[in-house]
Amino acid sequence: MRVAFDSRPSTDPRGVGRYARCLLRALRDTAGARGEIVETHRPRRADVFHAPWMQGAMLHSPCPMVVTIHDLDALNRPSERLRGGGIHLRLRHLAVRRATHVIVPTETIAHEAIAELGFEREHVVVIPEAPEPTADGRLSPDGLPTWTWQDVGRETWRVYENALARPERPCVSRLGSLRALR
C-alpha cells in the first residue's frame, strides 16, 4: 500500500506539528511489509491519503482520504467563524466530511465529530496521542499504561487498511449531511 502523508504541518514545533512529525516517524518504523509512506499533499498514484490536520483535507481526493481532527473549536464557537475564515472554514469542513475515516485523540472529540459533522460512528477512530518519545516510562501520572508512538503507528496502519477495504465516501450519513447544512 502506498500512503500519501501531508507533512506540511511538521515544521511547526508545537501541537499539530509535533503530532505530524512523531506519527510520520512511527508510521515508517511500523510499516514493515505493509507499504510505504510518501510525504506529499498531492496524492497522485497513492492508495490512501492522510491529512494529519483539518487544513490538509482535500475537497476532491483521488483516493480514500483519512483526516485527523484534533479539536472542533471552530464549530463550538460560531461567533468566531466569520473572523476565522467564513466560507473557507465551511469548505474545510466539507472537505473533512468527504474523508473515508477520521482519527480523533479522545472519545469526547469523537462524540463532537459525530454530533457536529454527522460522521457515522464506524468511520471515527479514537487513537490517543502518545507522549514525547523522549519521556521516560510508559505510565501516565495516574499509573495507567500510556500509548507509545509505535502503538499509534500500528493503529493508524489499521485505519489505512480499513479505508482501502471500504473506500466509499463520504463517511457521513444522509441525516448528518442535512444537519451540517443548517
VOBA-25116 format. One record per residue: residue in three letters; x, y, z of N, C-alpha, C in turn. Coordinates in Angstrom, 2 decimals, decimal comma, m for minus. Layout:
<nodes>
+-----+---------+---------+---------+---------+---------+---------+---------+---------+---------+
: res :     n_X :     n_Y :     n_Z :    ca_X :    ca_Y :    ca_Z :     c_X :     c_Y :     c_Z :
+-----+---------+---------+---------+---------+---------+---------+---------+---------+---------+
: ALA :       X :       Y :       Z :       X :       Y :       Z :       X :       Y :       Z :
...
+-----+---------+---------+---------+---------+---------+---------+---------+---------+---------+
</nodes>
This chain:
<nodes>
+-----+---------+---------+---------+---------+---------+---------+---------+---------+---------+
: res :     n_X :     n_Y :     n_Z :    ca_X :    ca_Y :    ca_Z :     c_X :     c_Y :     c_Z :
+-----+---------+---------+---------+---------+---------+---------+---------+---------+---------+
: MET :    0,84 :   m1,17 :    0,00 :    0,00 :    0,00 :    0,00 :    0,89 :    1,24 :    0,00 :
: ARG :    0,53 :    2,19 :   m0,81 :    1,27 :    3,45 :   m0,90 :    0,42 :    4,55 :   m0,24 :
: VAL :    0,95 :    5,15 :    0,82 :    0,22 :    6,17 :    1,58 :    0,86 :    7,53 :    1,35 :
: ALA :    0,05 :    8,47 :    0,89 :    0,50 :    9,86 :    0,76 :    0,20 :   10,54 :    2,09 :
: PHE :    1,22 :   11,09 :    2,73 :    1,10 :   11,72 :    4,04 :    1,41 :   13,20 :    3,89 :
: ASP :    0,45 :   14,05 :    4,27 :    0,64 :   15,50 :    4,18 :    1,51 :   15,95 :    5,35 :
: SER :    2,78 :   16,17 :    5,09 :    3,73 :   16,51 :    6,16 :    3,92 :   18,01 :    6,32 :
: ARG :    3,11 :   18,82 :    5,67 :    3,28 :   20,28 :    5,77 :    3,25 :   20,82 :    7,20 :
: PRO :    2,39 :   20,28 :    8,10 :    2,39 :   20,87 :    9,45 :    3,59 :   20,49 :   10,30 :
: SER :    4,43 :   19,57 :    9,85 :    5,53 :   19,09 :   10,69 :    6,60 :   20,14 :   10,97 :
: THR :    6,57 :   21,26 :   10,28 :    7,54 :   22,32 :   10,56 :    7,20 :   23,11 :   11,82 :
: ASP :    5,95 :   23,03 :   12,27 :    5,54 :   23,72 :   13,49 :    6,11 :   22,95 :   14,69 :
: PRO :    6,84 :   23,61 :   15,59 :    7,44 :   22,89 :   16,71 :    6,44 :   22,43 :   17,77 :
: ARG :    5,21 :   22,93 :   17,72 :    4,23 :   22,60 :   18,75 :    3,06 :   21,81 :   18,16 :
: GLY :    2,14 :   21,39 :   19,01 :    0,84 :   20,86 :   18,65 :    0,77 :   19,90 :   17,48 :
: VAL :    0,10 :   20,34 :   16,43 :   m0,11 :   19,50 :   15,25 :    1,21 :   19,17 :   14,58 :
: GLY :    2,17 :   20,07 :   14,64 :    3,49 :   19,80 :   14,05 :    4,19 :   18,66 :   14,76 :
: ARG :    4,15 :   18,66 :   16,07 :    4,74 :   17,56 :   16,85 :    4,03 :   16,26 :   16,53 :
: TYR :    2,69 :   16,30 :   16,46 :    1,90 :   15,11 :   16,13 :    2,31 :   14,56 :   14,76 :
: ALA :    2,40 :   15,44 :   13,76 :    2,74 :   15,00 :   12,40 :    4,14 :   14,39 :   12,34 :
: ARG :    5,12 :   15,03 :   12,99 :    6,49 :   14,50 :   12,99 :    6,57 :   13,14 :   13,67 :
: CYS :    5,98 :   13,04 :   14,86 :    6,03 :   11,78 :   15,61 :    5,26 :   10,67 :   14,91 :
: LEU :    4,11 :   10,99 :   14,35 :    3,33 :    9,98 :   13,64 :    4,06 :    9,51 :   12,38 :
: LEU :    4,63 :   10,43 :   11,64 :    5,36 :   10,05 :   10,43 :    6,52 :    9,11 :   10,77 :
: ARG :    7,25 :    9,43 :   11,82 :    8,35 :    8,56 :   12,26 :    7,82 :    7,19 :   12,67 :
: ALA :    6,72 :    7,16 :   13,42 :    6,13 :    5,89 :   13,88 :    5,59 :    5,08 :   12,71 :
: LEU :    5,00 :    5,74 :   11,73 :    4,48 :    5,01 :   10,56 :    5,62 :    4,35 :    9,79 :
: ARG :    6,71 :    5,07 :    9,65 :    7,87 :    4,48 :    8,96 :    8,46 :    3,32 :    9,76 :
: ASP :    8,50 :    3,46 :   11,09 :    9,06 :    2,41 :   11,94 :    8,19 :    1,15 :   11,94 :
: THR :    6,88 :    1,31 :   11,80 :    5,97 :    0,17 :   11,87 :    5,48 :   m0,29 :   10,50 :
: ALA :    5,98 :    0,29 :    9,43 :    5,50 :   m0,05 :    8,09 :    5,75 :   m1,51 :    7,75 :
: GLY :    6,97 :   m1,98 :    7,95 :    7,29 :   m3,35 :    7,60 :    6,90 :   m3,66 :    6,17 :
: ALA :    6,13 :   m4,71 :    5,98 :    5,69 :   m5,11 :    4,64 :    4,35 :   m4,49 :    4,28 :
: ARG :    3,83 :   m3,63 :    5,16 :    2,52 :   m3,04 :    4,90 :    2,53 :   m2,09 :    3,72 :
: GLY :    3,60 :   m1,37 :    3,54 :    3,64 :   m0,42 :    2,44 :    4,66 :    0,67 :    2,66 :
: GLU :    4,46 :    1,76 :    1,95 :    5,41 :    2,87 :    2,03 :    4,67 :    4,17 :    2,28 :
: ILE :    5,39 :    5,10 :    2,88 :    4,86 :    6,43 :    3,17 :    5,57 :    7,42 :    2,25 :
: VAL :    4,78 :    8,23 :    1,56 :    5,31 :    9,27 :    0,68 :    4,84 :   10,61 :    1,23 :
: GLU :    5,77 :   11,52 :    1,50 :    5,41 :   12,83 :    2,03 :    4,98 :   13,74 :    0,88 :
: THR :    3,68 :   14,00 :    0,82 :    3,14 :   14,89 :   m0,20 :    1,72 :   15,29 :    0,18 :
: HIS :    1,30 :   16,45 :   m0,29 :   m0,09 :   16,84 :   m0,10 :   m0,86 :   16,73 :   m1,40 :
: ARG :   m0,22 :   16,13 :   m2,40 :   m0,87 :   15,85 :   m3,69 :   m0,82 :   14,33 :   m3,91 :
: PRO :   m1,88 :   13,62 :   m3,54 :   m1,83 :   12,15 :   m3,51 :   m2,02 :   11,45 :   m4,86 :
: ARG :   m1,27 :   11,82 :   m5,84 :   m1,35 :   11,11 :   m7,12 :   m0,63 :    9,77 :   m6,99 :
: ARG :   m1,21 :    8,75 :   m7,59 :   m0,66 :    7,39 :   m7,56 :   m0,48 :    6,85 :   m6,14 :
: ALA :   m1,34 :    7,29 :   m5,24 :   m1,32 :    6,77 :   m3,86 :   m2,59 :    5,95 :   m3,65 :
: ASP :   m2,50 :    5,00 :   m2,74 :   m3,67 :    4,18 :   m2,42 :   m4,54 :    4,85 :   m1,36 :
: VAL :   m3,90 :    5,55 :   m0,43 :   m4,59 :    6,24 :    0,67 :   m3,89 :    7,58 :    0,91 :
: PHE :   m4,67 :    8,60 :    1,24 :   m4,13 :    9,91 :    1,57 :   m4,45 :   10,21 :    3,03 :
: HIS :   m3,45 :   10,65 :    3,81 :   m3,67 :   11,02 :    5,21 :   m3,30 :   12,48 :    5,42 :
: ALA :   m4,30 :   13,24 :    5,85 :   m4,07 :   14,63 :    6,25 :   m4,09 :   14,65 :    7,78 :
: PRO :   m2,95 :   14,89 :    8,44 :   m2,91 :   14,87 :    9,90 :   m3,45 :   16,15 :   10,54 :
: TRP :   m4,16 :   16,96 :    9,77 :   m4,76 :   18,20 :   10,25 :   m5,94 :   18,53 :    9,35 :
: MET :   m6,90 :   19,25 :    9,87 :   m8,09 :   19,57 :    9,08 :   m7,76 :   20,42 :    7,86 :
: GLN :   m6,76 :   21,29 :    7,97 :   m6,41 :   22,17 :    6,86 :   m5,88 :   21,41 :    5,66 :
: GLY :   m5,44 :   20,18 :    5,85 :   m4,90 :   19,40 :    4,75 :   m5,93 :   18,58 :    4,01 :
: ALA :   m7,18 :   18,55 :    4,49 :   m8,23 :   17,76 :    3,83 :   m8,51 :   18,32 :    2,44 :
: MET :   m8,74 :   17,43 :    1,50 :   m8,99 :   17,82 :    0,11 :  m10,47 :   17,70 :   m0,22 :
: LEU :  m10,98 :   18,63 :   m1,04 :  m12,36 :   18,51 :   m1,49 :  m12,53 :   17,33 :   m2,44 :
: HIS :  m11,55 :   17,10 :   m3,29 :  m11,63 :   16,03 :   m4,28 :  m10,36 :   15,18 :   m4,23 :
: SER :  m10,31 :   14,28 :   m3,28 :   m9,15 :   13,41 :   m3,16 :   m9,27 :   12,28 :   m4,19 :
: PRO :   m8,19 :   11,98 :   m4,91 :   m8,25 :   10,92 :   m5,92 :   m8,24 :    9,51 :   m5,33 :
: CYS :   m8,07 :    9,40 :   m4,01 :   m8,03 :    8,10 :   m3,35 :   m8,71 :    8,24 :   m1,99 :
: PRO :   m8,96 :    7,14 :   m1,29 :   m9,56 :    7,26 :    0,04 :   m8,72 :    8,17 :    0,94 :
: MET :   m9,41 :    9,05 :    1,67 :   m8,73 :   10,04 :    2,49 :   m9,03 :    9,80 :    3,97 :
: VAL :   m7,98 :    9,86 :    4,79 :   m8,08 :    9,79 :    6,24 :   m7,65 :   11,14 :    6,79 :
: VAL :   m8,43 :   11,70 :    7,70 :   m8,13 :   13,01 :    8,27 :   m8,08 :   12,89 :    9,79 :
: THR :   m7,08 :   13,51 :   10,40 :   m7,01 :   13,58 :   11,85 :   m7,62 :   14,91 :   12,29 :
: ILE :   m8,59 :   14,82 :   13,20 :   m9,22 :   16,01 :   13,77 :   m8,72 :   16,12 :   15,21 :
: HIS :   m8,07 :   17,22 :   15,53 :   m7,53 :   17,42 :   16,87 :   m8,52 :   18,11 :   17,79 :
: ASP :   m9,34 :   19,00 :   17,23 :  m10,39 :   19,65 :   18,01 :  m11,41 :   20,24 :   17,05 :
: LEU :  m12,55 :   20,61 :   17,60 :  m13,62 :   21,21 :   16,80 :  m13,98 :   22,59 :   17,35 :
: ASP :  m12,98 :   23,32 :   17,81 :  m13,22 :   24,63 :   18,41 :  m13,96 :   25,58 :   17,48 :
: ALA :  m13,63 :   25,57 :   16,20 :  m14,28 :   26,49 :   15,27 :  m15,78 :   26,23 :   15,18 :
: LEU :  m16,18 :   24,98 :   15,32 :  m17,60 :   24,67 :   15,30 :  m18,27 :   24,98 :   16,62 :
: ASN :  m17,54 :   24,83 :   17,70 :  m18,10 :   25,07 :   19,03 :  m18,21 :   26,55 :   19,35 :
: ARG :  m17,53 :   27,40 :   18,60 :  m17,59 :   28,84 :   18,83 :  m18,01 :   29,54 :   17,55 :
: PRO :  m19,30 :   29,47 :   17,20 :  m19,75 :   30,02 :   15,91 :  m19,51 :   31,52 :   15,76 :
: SER :  m19,38 :   32,26 :   16,86 :  m19,15 :   33,70 :   16,75 :  m17,81 :   33,99 :   16,11 :
: GLU :  m16,90 :   33,03 :   16,11 :  m15,57 :   33,24 :   15,54 :  m15,47 :   32,76 :   14,10 :
: ARG :  m16,54 :   32,19 :   13,56 :  m16,48 :   31,67 :   12,19 :  m16,15 :   32,74 :   11,16 :
: LEU :  m16,85 :   33,87 :   11,23 :  m16,60 :   34,91 :   10,23 :  m15,18 :   35,45 :   10,36 :
: ARG :  m14,74 :   35,65 :   11,58 :  m13,40 :   36,17 :   11,80 :  m12,35 :   35,13 :   11,43 :
: GLY :  m12,68 :   33,84 :   11,59 :  m11,71 :   32,77 :   11,37 :  m11,74 :   32,14 :    9,99 :
: GLY :  m12,45 :   32,69 :    9,05 :  m12,37 :   32,12 :    7,73 :  m13,67 :   32,03 :    6,96 :
: GLY :  m14,83 :   32,16 :    7,61 :  m16,11 :   32,17 :    6,92 :  m16,27 :   31,05 :    5,92 :
: ILE :  m16,31 :   31,39 :    4,63 :  m16,53 :   30,39 :    3,58 :  m15,38 :   29,39 :    3,52 :
: HIS :  m14,16 :   29,87 :    3,79 :  m13,00 :   28,97 :    3,78 :  m13,18 :   27,88 :    4,84 :
: LEU :  m13,66 :   28,24 :    6,02 :  m13,89 :   27,28 :    7,09 :  m14,98 :   26,29 :    6,70 :
: ARG :  m16,04 :   26,76 :    6,07 :  m17,11 :   25,86 :    5,64 :  m16,61 :   24,89 :    4,56 :
: LEU :  m15,78 :   25,35 :    3,66 :  m15,21 :   24,46 :    2,65 :  m14,27 :   23,43 :    3,29 :
: ARG :  m13,54 :   23,86 :    4,31 :  m12,64 :   22,94 :    5,02 :  m13,45 :   21,83 :    5,68 :
: HIS :  m14,57 :   22,19 :    6,31 :  m15,41 :   21,17 :    6,94 :  m16,06 :   20,25 :    5,91 :
: LEU :  m16,41 :   20,80 :    4,76 :  m16,94 :   19,96 :    3,68 :  m15,88 :   18,97 :    3,22 :
: ALA :  m14,65 :   19,43 :    3,10 :  m13,55 :   18,54 :    2,70 :  m13,34 :   17,44 :    3,73 :
: VAL :  m13,38 :   17,79 :    5,01 :  m13,21 :   16,78 :    6,07 :  m14,34 :   15,77 :    6,00 :
: ARG :  m15,53 :   16,21 :    5,71 :  m16,68 :   15,31 :    5,66 :  m16,59 :   14,34 :    4,49 :
: ARG :  m15,71 :   14,59 :    3,56 :  m15,53 :   13,67 :    2,43 :  m14,49 :   12,59 :    2,70 :
: ALA :  m13,94 :   12,58 :    3,89 :  m12,96 :   11,56 :    4,27 :  m13,64 :   10,21 :    4,42 :
: THR :  m12,90 :    9,13 :    4,17 :  m13,45 :    7,80 :    4,40 :  m13,39 :    7,46 :    5,88 :
: HIS :  m12,34 :    7,92 :    6,58 :  m12,19 :    7,68 :    8,01 :  m11,61 :    8,93 :    8,66 :
: VAL :  m11,96 :    9,12 :    9,93 :  m11,46 :   10,25 :   10,69 :  m10,81 :    9,70 :   11,95 :
: ILE :   m9,63 :   10,21 :   12,28 :   m8,93 :    9,84 :   13,50 :   m9,06 :   11,00 :   14,48 :
: VAL :   m9,43 :   10,69 :   15,72 :   m9,54 :   11,70 :   16,77 :   m8,77 :   11,20 :   18,00 :
: PRO :   m8,28 :   12,11 :   18,86 :   m7,48 :   11,67 :   20,01 :   m8,29 :   11,22 :   21,23 :
: THR :   m9,56 :   11,61 :   21,33 :  m10,34 :   11,27 :   22,52 :  m11,78 :   10,90 :   22,14 :
: GLU :  m12,45 :   10,20 :   23,05 :  m13,86 :    9,86 :   22,86 :  m14,73 :   11,12 :   22,84 :
: THR :  m14,35 :   12,12 :   23,60 :  m15,11 :   13,37 :   23,62 :  m15,13 :   14,01 :   22,24 :
: ILE :  m13,98 :   14,08 :   21,60 :  m13,92 :   14,67 :   20,27 :  m14,64 :   13,77 :   19,27 :
: ALA :  m14,60 :   12,47 :   19,46 :  m15,35 :   11,55 :   18,59 :  m16,84 :   11,87 :   18,67 :
: HIS :  m17,36 :   12,04 :   19,88 :  m18,78 :   12,36 :   20,04 :  m19,11 :   13,71 :   19,42 :
: GLU :  m18,22 :   14,69 :   19,58 :  m18,43 :   16,01 :   18,97 :  m18,44 :   15,91 :   17,45 :
: ALA :  m17,52 :   15,13 :   16,89 :  m17,45 :   14,98 :   15,43 :  m18,72 :   14,33 :   14,90 :
: ILE :  m19,23 :   13,36 :   15,62 :  m20,46 :   12,70 :   15,20 :  m21,63 :   13,67 :   15,28 :
: ALA :  m21,71 :   14,42 :   16,39 :  m22,83 :   15,35 :   16,59 :  m22,75 :   16,57 :   15,66 :
: GLU :  m21,58 :   17,16 :   15,53 :  m21,44 :   18,42 :   14,78 :  m21,29 :   18,22 :   13,27 :
: LEU :  m20,58 :   17,18 :   12,88 :  m20,32 :   16,97 :   11,45 :  m21,13 :   15,81 :   10,85 :
: GLY :  m21,81 :   15,05 :   11,70 :  m22,66 :   13,98 :   11,19 :  m21,93 :   12,73 :   10,75 :
: PHE :  m20,73 :   12,50 :   11,26 :  m19,99 :   11,30 :   10,89 :  m20,69 :   10,06 :   11,40 :
: GLU :  m20,57 :    8,97 :   10,67 :  m21,04 :    7,68 :   11,16 :  m19,99 :    7,16 :   12,13 :
: ARG :  m20,43 :    6,55 :   13,23 :  m19,51 :    6,14 :   14,30 :  m18,43 :    5,18 :   13,82 :
: GLU :  m18,77 :    4,26 :   12,92 :  m17,78 :    3,27 :   12,50 :  m16,64 :    3,87 :   11,66 :
: HIS :  m16,81 :    5,12 :   11,23 :  m15,75 :    5,78 :   10,46 :  m14,90 :    6,72 :   11,32 :
: VAL :  m15,25 :    6,85 :   12,59 :  m14,49 :    7,70 :   13,52 :  m13,68 :    6,77 :   14,43 :
: VAL :  m12,36 :    6,89 :   14,37 :  m11,47 :    6,02 :   15,12 :  m10,73 :    6,84 :   16,18 :
: VAL :  m10,79 :    6,38 :   17,42 :  m10,09 :    7,06 :   18,51 :   m8,71 :    6,43 :   18,66 :
: ILE :   m7,69 :    7,23 :   18,42 :   m6,30 :    6,81 :   18,63 :   m5,65 :    7,90 :   19,49 :
: PRO :   m5,45 :    7,62 :   20,78 :   m4,85 :    8,64 :   21,66 :   m3,45 :    9,04 :   21,20 :
: GLU :   m3,10 :   10,29 :   21,45 :   m1,75 :   10,73 :   21,15 :   m0,81 :   10,21 :   22,23 :
: ALA :    0,40 :    9,92 :   21,83 :    1,41 :    9,43 :   22,77 :    2,21 :   10,61 :   23,32 :
: PRO :    2,84 :   10,42 :   24,47 :    3,70 :   11,49 :   24,99 :    4,97 :   11,62 :   24,15 :
: GLU :    5,74 :   12,63 :   24,42 :    7,01 :   12,83 :   23,72 :    7,82 :   11,55 :   23,72 :
: PRO :    8,44 :   11,20 :   22,60 :    9,24 :    9,98 :   22,55 :   10,39 :    9,96 :   23,55 :
: THR :   10,86 :   11,11 :   24,00 :   11,98 :   11,15 :   24,93 :   11,54 :   11,01 :   26,38 :
: ALA :   10,22 :   11,03 :   26,63 :    9,73 :   10,92 :   28,01 :   10,06 :    9,53 :   28,57 :
: ASP :   10,39 :    9,48 :   29,84 :   10,73 :    8,22 :   30,49 :    9,48 :    7,46 :   30,92 :
: GLY :    9,55 :    6,15 :   30,81 :    8,48 :    5,28 :   31,30 :    7,28 :    5,22 :   30,40 :
: ARG :    6,44 :    4,24 :   30,68 :    5,22 :    4,07 :   29,90 :    3,99 :    4,19 :   30,79 :
: LEU :    4,12 :    4,86 :   31,94 :    2,98 :    5,02 :   32,83 :    2,57 :    6,49 :   32,88 :
: SER :    1,28 :    6,72 :   32,88 :    0,77 :    8,08 :   32,99 :    0,84 :    8,49 :   34,47 :
: PRO :    0,60 :    9,77 :   34,77 :    0,64 :   10,21 :   36,17 :   m0,32 :    9,45 :   37,08 :
: ASP :   m1,42 :    8,93 :   36,52 :   m2,36 :    8,17 :   37,35 :   m2,02 :    6,69 :   37,41 :
: GLY :   m0,86 :    6,29 :   36,88 :   m0,40 :    4,91 :   36,98 :   m0,89 :    3,97 :   35,89 :
: LEU :   m1,64 :    4,49 :   34,93 :   m2,14 :    3,64 :   33,85 :   m1,14 :    3,61 :   32,70 :
: PRO :   m1,07 :    2,51 :   31,95 :   m0,16 :    2,46 :   30,81 :   m0,56 :    3,49 :   29,75 :
: THR :    0,43 :    4,12 :   29,14 :    0,15 :    5,09 :   28,08 :    0,49 :    4,49 :   26,73 :
: TRP :   m0,01 :    5,12 :   25,71 :    0,29 :    4,71 :   24,34 :    1,69 :    5,18 :   23,98 :
: THR :    2,36 :    4,41 :   23,16 :    3,63 :    4,85 :   22,59 :    3,34 :    5,25 :   21,15 :
: TRP :    4,29 :    5,93 :   20,52 :    4,09 :    6,29 :   19,12 :    4,08 :    5,05 :   18,24 :
: GLN :    4,75 :    3,98 :   18,68 :    4,69 :    2,72 :   17,93 :    3,26 :    2,19 :   17,92 :
: ASP :    2,57 :    2,27 :   19,07 :    1,16 :    1,85 :   19,15 :    0,31 :    2,71 :   18,21 :
: VAL :    0,54 :    4,01 :   18,24 :   m0,21 :    4,93 :   17,39 :    0,03 :    4,59 :   15,91 :
: GLY :    1,29 :    4,31 :   15,56 :    1,61 :    3,96 :   14,17 :    0,90 :    2,69 :   13,73 :
: ARG :    0,93 :    1,66 :   14,56 :    0,25 :    0,40 :   14,21 :   m1,25 :    0,60 :   14,03 :
: GLU :   m1,87 :    1,35 :   14,93 :   m3,32 :    1,58 :   14,83 :   m3,65 :    2,41 :   13,59 :
: THR :   m2,79 :    3,36 :   13,25 :   m3,02 :    4,19 :   12,07 :   m2,92 :    3,34 :   10,81 :
: TRP :   m1,98 :    2,40 :   10,76 :   m1,91 :    1,49 :    9,61 :   m3,21 :    0,70 :    9,46 :
: ARG :   m3,81 :    0,30 :   10,59 :   m5,10 :   m0,42 :   10,53 :   m6,20 :    0,47 :    9,94 :
: VAL :   m6,17 :    1,75 :   10,28 :   m7,15 :    2,68 :    9,71 :   m6,95 :    2,77 :    8,20 :
: TYR :   m5,69 :    2,84 :    7,75 :   m5,42 :    2,88 :    6,31 :   m5,95 :    1,63 :    5,62 :
: GLU :   m5,72 :    0,48 :    6,24 :   m6,20 :   m0,78 :    5,66 :   m7,72 :   m0,79 :    5,57 :
: ASN :   m8,40 :   m0,28 :    6,59 :   m9,87 :   m0,20 :    6,56 :  m10,35 :    0,78 :    5,51 :
: ALA :   m9,65 :    1,90 :    5,37 :  m10,02 :    2,89 :    4,36 :   m9,87 :    2,32 :    2,95 :
: LEU :   m8,85 :    1,52 :    2,75 :   m8,63 :    0,91 :    1,44 :   m9,65 :   m0,19 :    1,18 :
: ALA :  m10,03 :   m0,92 :    2,24 :  m11,00 :   m2,01 :    2,08 :  m12,42 :   m1,46 :    1,88 :
: ARG :  m12,71 :   m0,30 :    2,49 :  m14,03 :    0,31 :    2,37 :  m13,89 :    1,75 :    1,90 :
: PRO :  m13,58 :    1,95 :    0,62 :  m13,27 :    3,30 :    0,14 :  m14,47 :    4,19 :   m0,15 :
: GLU :  m15,68 :    3,76 :    0,21 :  m16,83 :    4,60 :   m0,09 :  m16,72 :    5,94 :    0,63 :
: ARG :  m17,16 :    6,96 :   m0,04 :  m17,11 :    8,31 :    0,50 :  m18,45 :    8,97 :    0,30 :
: PRO :  m18,85 :    9,92 :    1,06 :  m18,24 :   10,38 :    2,30 :  m18,62 :    9,50 :    3,47 :
: CYS :  m18,02 :    9,75 :    4,62 :  m18,26 :    8,92 :    5,80 :  m19,36 :    9,49 :    6,68 :
: VAL :  m20,19 :   10,33 :    6,12 :  m21,30 :   10,88 :    6,89 :  m22,61 :   10,28 :    6,39 :
: SER :  m23,55 :   10,21 :    7,28 :  m24,87 :    9,71 :    6,90 :  m25,64 :   10,81 :    6,20 :
: ARG :  m26,69 :   10,44 :    5,51 :  m27,51 :   11,44 :    4,82 :  m28,10 :   12,42 :    5,84 :
: LEU :  m28,54 :   11,92 :    7,00 :  m29,07 :   12,78 :    8,04 :  m28,01 :   13,75 :    8,52 :
: GLY :  m26,77 :   13,26 :    8,66 :  m25,67 :   14,14 :    9,07 :  m25,40 :   15,21 :    8,05 :
: SER :  m25,56 :   14,89 :    6,76 :  m25,36 :   15,86 :    5,70 :  m26,38 :   16,99 :    5,80 :
: LEU :  m27,61 :   16,63 :    6,07 :  m28,65 :   17,65 :    6,20 :  m28,43 :   18,50 :    7,44 :
: ARG :  m28,01 :   17,87 :    8,53 :  m27,77 :   18,58 :    9,78 :  m26,62 :   19,59 :    9,61 :
: ALA :  m25,60 :   19,23 :    8,88 :  m24,43 :   20,11 :    8,72 :  m24,72 :   21,31 :    7,84 :
: LEU :  m25,73 :   21,22 :    7,00 :  m26,03 :   22,33 :    6,09 :  m26,80 :   23,46 :    6,78 :
: ARG :  m27,32 :   23,19 :    7,98 :  m28,12 :   24,21 :    8,65 :  m27,28 :   25,38 :    9,08 :
+-----+---------+---------+---------+---------+---------+---------+---------+---------+---------+
</nodes>
